[in-house]
Structures are given as structure tokens and as C-alpha cells.
Amino acid sequence: MPPTEHISKAFEADLEETRTRVLQMGGLVEAQILAAMRAYASGDAAIVEQVIENDRRVNGYEVAIDSACSHIVVRRQPAASDLRLIMGISKIVTDLERMGDEAEKIARMARALHQQGPQHAQRFPAIRHAADTALRMLRQALDAFARLDAAAAAEVLKEDPTIDSEFTSVLRQAITYMMEDPRTITAGLEIVWVAKAIERIGDHAKNVAEQVIYIVRGTDVRHTSFADVERELSKN
Amino acid sequence: MILLVLALNIAVAVLAWLLWRERRELRRLRDWAAQPRLADPPEGEGVWGEVFDHLHRHRRAGLRRRRRLAELIVRQRRAAQALPYGVAVLDAGLRLDWCNRAAAAHLGLDPDKDRGQPIANFVREPAFVQYLETRDFSQPVRVARGGERIFALQLVPFGQAEYLLLSQDVTGAERLETMRRDFVANVSHELRTPLTVLIGFLETIRDLKLDADRVRDYVGLMAPQAERMKRLVEDLLTLSALEHAPPPPADERVAVRPLLERLRAEAESLSRGQHRISLAIDGAHDLAGAESEIASAFANLVTNAVRYTPEGGEVRLSWRSGDWGAEFAVEDTGIGIAPEHLPRLTERFYRVDRGRSRETGGTGLGLAIVKHALARHNATLAIESTPGKGSRFAARFPASRLLAAATATPRPAATSSPAGR
């Protein structure tokens, strides 16, 4: 029956296109975080402006993909794995949009921090490491989504504790710094905010990875320990 | 009658046998034709034998042709694999069909798993996404991946709406380009500063009616600026000569003792009695190489020591040599250098203290010249320093650059002008 085949082909194409759009949005968010970290290191005002400007594009992606998802649900009434894909996508998009907001926050903080002198940003190498880890997690989560690879997504969950411990170490260092010289309190607080934003980016990357596992396996692994996730994945 | 029946019987029997044989050969042909790849066609008799022979020959030729084509494909794939560039084949929908190892490494692709997926699912950088959207593939696009490596990517259409995606790692080239830009900016800045001073004085002298004494004063102030520009240009020429000259000769003797004595005399005259200067020589070796380069490197180290040591300080020159190699060291009791500056000290125009360096007449190129000249003689520069206490700069030569010192009278000191820092 050619008509049905035609419809299912168009449906396939719709799904494919939406998936590619999500991945493009992820690429933009990645670039935003990288740019925000460059602004943090250099205090370059032009980069800060660009990150703030580009966040509107991130938001635009979110709106467009969300409406594409509702469209697919209403017109095609997908079932089983297709429905999981659509639901997963709409959650991933929310996480990506939040990451974009965090990137914008980092850029704004960077500007405020460098107005108080360029020396503060260099004192905290742990921030750089945490940001590298968060970016790697995001990249791996998106790769896992592109390949619909649950095992690769599970690898991402492993990284989250690294960021948490980097955050604790930044916090401890910042407290010492502020206690030694109260004039650095403003700068110290801004550095803590930047570290917190990076930690949130790591959390959102983890959420994306969890959604990938849900899409592929149909198992909800949110609020589950990593060991349990691994056991769950090895079952099937 | 009986004979006729017999003959008829024989004829029927022969006919039956013939029929049976035809059917047998036909069955063999059928069985073989069902799976012709597995075996050669069967053997046969008579006309059947000829038919089978023809089939056999066709099959052999077919096999040979197939093998040749397969080899050709393997060779083409191998050639594409061996390219130092990343190559990926994309279909009309920009989906990945095949890629070589370099492309897989550059773009983070898995050639088996990712087949049939849109390339934009993996290369997600906004610059590349935009490149795909504009559909103008005449120029490559630069894409920074992971914030570290930079790749030049280009799509090339071929065949029936298919595309080749070429990728090349241009991180090194980009870095070189940045260095070149910085260097030009630095040189221009260094030349402009004294030039601005000169032009200022020239305008004053031209526009105002000044008495002769005033003019002489101004000219006296202009001279050092002109000197500074001359020194900078000389240092740049030295550096450029070092970069382009052929490697230094491995058999030309550089007499070390007279060279060091001359350097010491120069240091004394530069110091004008403000420092204690000593020279210790231990070991009877000369160096093999270009005398002017070694003299210029050593002289730079010595003048630096004198310049950066306050009055009453000490500058010690020493030369030690043995089977292990040789070391020329300059130790001073000067202002010293903070550790964070040490790794970048030999970079062109790197200055620990801009104001001070200019005040003492430095161009910012001295140590770059030293490093270059030493590297050309397989030597290394080791720097130790404690702020406030002093520094030790040591040029270390490998044994391969040493010659046993000539016992004859040292040859007359050659005239060479040491370049300043």
C-alpha cells in the first residue's frame, strides 16, 4: 500500500529532522559554554556581548523544537519507541536551554569579575577543570543521543561526581581567599557563582544522558545510583 | 522378421539410453545452474561437453574480472585511508556513507556505527551548521572543536549529488599565524616609540625659534633614541640571519680562551669599575661552530649580567669542559628574575619589567638571539634565578661540539661586534 508507506516515510523524515535540530541546538550550547569560559579567562567584553546575544538563538531553538514535537504528537500519534523519542527530546531541549542560561550567567559574572581586576580568575584552576569535564559530558551525551547508544550515555553519568568534587574544592579555596582578605569577598562570591553554574551544566548533561537511556531502553533511570543503572542496562 | 524385431529392439534400447544420457546431463546442468558460484560446471560428453566447457571458461573469466574489481576497490579505499587529510563521503542528504581514519579522528566519527546518519548530528559546531545551510562550499570553513584543535572543513560535490567532506588539522598553522601577527605588532610598537620622540623634537626645532644651545640639548636627547632604533634593527637582522643561515660548520674552530678574555675586557669597560668581574677557565677544549654566533650569544649573556647587577655587585664568568661536554656560565648578584617569568624569558619581546629594560638599553631580543644561536650549536640555555639574590645563565654544549684545544699560539682575536640585549 503506497499511501501508508509514504506517510510513514514522511513521519520518519520528521523525526530525523527534529533529532538533527536538537543536536544542532546542543552544538550551539556547547559553543556558548566554550565562549563563556573564554570570557571568564580573558574578560573580553565583546565575547560577553556575543554570548548574551546568542542565548536568544538557543531560546529560539527550544521554542521551534517544542512546537515540532507537539505537531508530531498531534498529527502522527506516535506509539512505543517513537513516542519515547518525542518525549525524551522535549525534556532534553529543556535541559539544553537551561545550560544556555547558565552559560549566559557565566559570561555576565566574568564581566563583573574582570572589572575588579584580572588576577582573580586565574587563582582558581579547579574552575577550568570542572568546565572541561562539564563540556566533555555534554559532548558525550549528545554523541550518545546521535547514536542512540545507551551504554555511552551511561558513561556520562560516571563523570558527575568529578564535577561535584571540583565544585567543593573551589568553594573551599574561595572561602580561604575571602577570609584572608575581606576586600576579595565580592570577587570570591562571583567565582562561587561561576563554579555553581558549571556544576549545574554538569547536572543538565547528566539529565540529557538519562533521557537517552530512557529513549533507547524505556527504563527511567532518574534518581538512581550509577551502580543500579549499570545493572539495569546489563539486564537486557 | 525376427531380425527386424531384434533391430527394432536394439534401436529402442539405444534411443532410451541416449535419452537417459541427455536427461542426466540436463539434470547436472540444472543442479549446477541453481548455485553456479559454488562449483565449476560439470564434466560432460559430446555436445554437452562443449557446452560445459564454454560455461566453464565464462565462469573463470567472470571470477577473474570480479577479483580484479574487488582489488581495485580495496586499493582505492587503501589510498583514501592513507591520505593525511580526513575524507568522508556524504550522500545527497549529507548523510555519512564512508570515512577514512583521519576524518574519524578529526570529527569523532565511528565509520561503522554512524553510517547513514546526517553529518550535522556529529559535527554540531554552529559555524559548520551554518556552512551547510548557506550551501556555499567554494571556501573551507574553520571549525574549533572542543575549544582546542582547529580544523578546516570543506565540502566538494562529486558524482550524482554526492559530496566529499575534507578535513585538515590547521591548529599549528593558526598558532603560527598568531605568532607572526604578534611579532609584527611588537616590532612596529618598539620602533614607533622612539620614532615618536624623534618626530616630537624635530617638530619643536622646526617650529620654534630656539637658540643654538637649546638645539644642541635636543639633539643630545634625540641621539639615544636613534641609537635604540639602530640596535633594534641590528638585532632583528641578527635574528633573521640566524634563522636563514646554513647550519654552523662542525669543523671550524672557535678559540674559547681568547674569546672569553675579550668578553671580560668588554664587560669591564661596560661596567666602568662599578662591578667586580672575574673569569675562571677549567678545561682545555675549544668549540666547533660559527665564531660570530657564539660570540654574539656569550656577549649577550655577559652584557645582561652587567646591566642587571646594581653597583658594587659581582659578575663571574666561567668555562668548564670535559668528556661530558662544556658549559659557559655567567653568574651575577643582580636583581634576579621571579620564577613565573623564566619559561617565557627567551620569547621575542618578552620583558619582565618593560620600563627597566628600555632604560638599560634592551631591545627585548637579546635572549631570543642567545637561544637561537645556541640551538644551532646543539647547545641549551639553563637559567636559574632567585629574585633579589642573582641569576645564573649557563650555555651547555654536548661533547660532539668540542675540539681539543690547539697547543699552538692562540690565533689573533677576530673582530666581532657583540650585539646588545
Interface residues (C-beta under 8 A of the other chain):
Chain A: E16 R19 T20 L23 Q24 G26 G27 L28 E30 A31 L34 M37 R38 L135 R139 L142 D143 A146 R147 D149
Chain B: G108 D110 K113 D114 Q117 P118 A120 N121 F122 V123 R124 E125 P126 F128 V129 A144 G146 G147
